Amino acid sequence: MAPLRLEELSATTAFAANSLTLRTGQDQYVTPPTYAIADSYTDPLASWPRVVLDDDEVVGFVRGNFAPDDPQEEFHSAVIRVTVAGEHQGRGIGTFAVRALADEARLRGFRRLTAVWEPGEAGPDRFFRAVGFVVTRETQYGENFGILAL
């Protein structure tokens, strides 16, 4: 495996990022209700979309959000989405993506990174906890709200 690297989402990589296929049962966890509902009014300039490449193959996608003045703390410095192609899961790609996002948050002066995810058998709970997120509360939609101290 070549060293993983991040690239900004572009016209060249967007199709591949949108075509990533997850493992069976994971699709329902891609966008938790908190993010789906807020997506229409969040500032697109606060978004930080990146693809994860292994050689020249898009194997993952991460989207962060940096909006310190947003009224919802869920969007101040947040992981909005982490997707790793099913056949590439378990290789550290998602961890690499979240760590890169955490590095960007630190560079921007944030002291924590947040994430929201739905609990469930095929959901990302084990992943977020393994990366270091600590669940601090439940959102109004019953999702986990986790914090990664930077």
C-alpha positions in Angstrom: 0.0 0.0 0.0 1.3 3.4 -0.9 1.2 6.2 1.7 -2.3 7.6 1.9 -2.8 11.2 0.9 -5.6 13.8 0.9 -6.7 16.0 -2.0 -9.3 18.6 -2.2 -12.5 17.4 -3.7 -12.5 18.4 -7.4 -14.3 17.7 -10.6 -11.8 14.9 -11.3 -12.4 13.2 -7.9 -16.1 14.0 -7.2 -17.6 11.2 -9.2 -15.3 8.6 -7.5 -16.1 10.0 -4.1 -19.8 9.8 -4.8 -19.4 6.3 -6.1 -17.8 4.8 -3.0 -19.7 1.6 -2.1 -20.1 0.8 1.6 -20.5 -2.6 3.2 -24.0 -4.0 3.4 -26.2 -2.2 6.0 -23.9 0.9 6.3 -25.8 3.2 3.9 -28.4 4.2 6.4 -25.7 5.7 8.7 -24.0 7.9 6.1 -25.9 11.2 7.0 -27.4 11.4 10.5 -30.6 13.5 10.7 -28.9 16.4 12.4 -26.6 16.9 9.4 -29.2 16.1 6.8 -31.7 18.6 8.2 -29.0 21.3 8.6 -27.3 20.7 5.3 -29.6 23.1 3.4 -28.7 26.1 5.6 -25.0 25.5 6.6 -22.4 27.8 5.0 -20.8 26.1 2.1 -17.7 28.1 2.6 -17.3 26.5 6.0 -17.0 23.0 4.4 -13.7 21.1 4.1 -14.2 18.3 1.6 -11.3 16.0 0.9 -10.8 12.6 -0.9 -8.4 10.0 0.5 -6.2 8.5 -2.2 -4.2 5.3 -2.2 -1.9 5.7 -5.2 -4.4 7.3 -7.6 -7.5 5.4 -6.4 -10.1 7.3 -4.4 -10.7 5.0 -1.4 -12.3 7.4 1.0 -13.9 10.8 1.6 -14.0 13.1 4.6 -16.0 16.3 4.9 -15.4 18.7 7.8 -17.1 21.9 8.8 -15.5 24.9 10.4 -18.1 27.5 11.5 -17.3 28.8 15.0 -20.2 31.2 15.0 -22.9 28.7 14.0 -25.7 28.6 16.6 -25.4 24.8 16.8 -22.3 23.5 18.4 -22.5 20.4 16.1 -21.1 22.6 13.3 -18.3 24.6 15.0 -15.5 22.2 14.2 -17.0 18.9 13.0 -16.7 15.7 11.1 -19.7 15.9 8.8 -19.0 12.7 6.9 -16.4 10.0 6.7 -16.8 7.4 4.0 -14.4 4.5 3.2 -15.1 2.1 0.4 -16.3 -1.2 1.9 -13.4 -3.3 0.4 -10.9 -0.9 1.9 -12.3 -0.7 5.4 -10.1 -1.9 8.3 -6.9 -0.5 6.8 -6.8 2.8 8.8 -8.2 5.0 6.0 -11.0 6.5 8.1 -8.6 7.1 11.0 -6.2 8.8 8.6 -9.0 11.0 7.3 -10.2 12.0 10.8 -6.7 12.7 12.0 -6.1 14.9 9.0 -9.3 16.8 9.7 -8.3 17.1 13.4 -4.9 18.6 12.2 -6.7 21.1 10.1 -9.0 22.0 13.1 -5.9 22.6 15.3 -4.3 24.8 12.6 -7.5 26.9 12.7 -7.3 27.3 16.4 -10.0 24.8 17.5 -9.5 22.8 20.7 -11.9 20.0 19.8 -13.6 18.2 16.9 -17.1 17.0 17.2 -19.1 14.3 15.4 -22.7 13.2 15.3 -23.6 9.6 14.4 -26.6 7.3 14.8 -26.2 4.3 17.1 -26.8 0.9 15.5 -25.2 -2.5 14.8 -23.7 -1.6 11.4 -23.2 2.1 12.3 -19.9 4.0 13.0 -20.1 3.9 16.8 -17.0 1.6 17.2 -15.1 3.6 14.7 -15.6 7.0 16.3 -14.9 5.7 19.8 -11.7 3.9 18.6 -10.5 7.2 17.0 -10.9 8.9 20.4 -14.4 10.5 20.4 -16.2 10.5 23.7 -20.0 10.6 23.7 -21.1 13.5 25.8 -24.8 13.7 25.0 -27.6 12.7 22.7 -28.9 15.1 20.0 -32.6 15.9 19.7 -32.9 13.1 17.1 -31.4 10.4 19.4 -27.9 10.4 17.8 -24.6 10.3 19.7 -22.8 13.6 20.0 -19.1 13.0 20.4 -16.1 15.1 21.2 -12.4 14.5 20.3 -10.2 16.8 22.4 -7.4 18.3 20.3 
